[in-house]
Amino acid sequence: LISSPHFLSEAAPNRQGSLDPELMVMPKPVHMEQGRLYIPAAEMEKHFGITIQRPVTGSSVRIIRAGTESVLPLEAPPVYVGAAGELYLPLRPVAEHLGYAVHFDQQEQLVTVVKKQ
């Protein structure tokens, strides 16, 4: 899903409406904190087809997908970025909770998110 700012994913249709994995531009920058990649919760909702219950406080996040609610414990707390305090969540635990694998290509600085087989 990213690097500066690219998104490669089979999680949801890309912006052209296709399910073919391809690079996608993220409208907002990613955030790195303590070696963890955070992305805007709104982008997660759009690309994974989920709803994230707000406010997110403490060490867990409530996720609704296809009418089913689950609670994901977070090892790292959510962060709020920018003057507006936009909610960012760590990508890997959320993606893995939803059944996706996250791979980071250090050389290309690209993160891919693919459905686990």
Summary of the structure (lengths in Angstrom):
residues: 117
radius of gyration: 13.4
end to end distance: 17.9
largest distance: 40.0
contacts: 325
relative contact order: 0.23
helix: 13%
strand: 43%
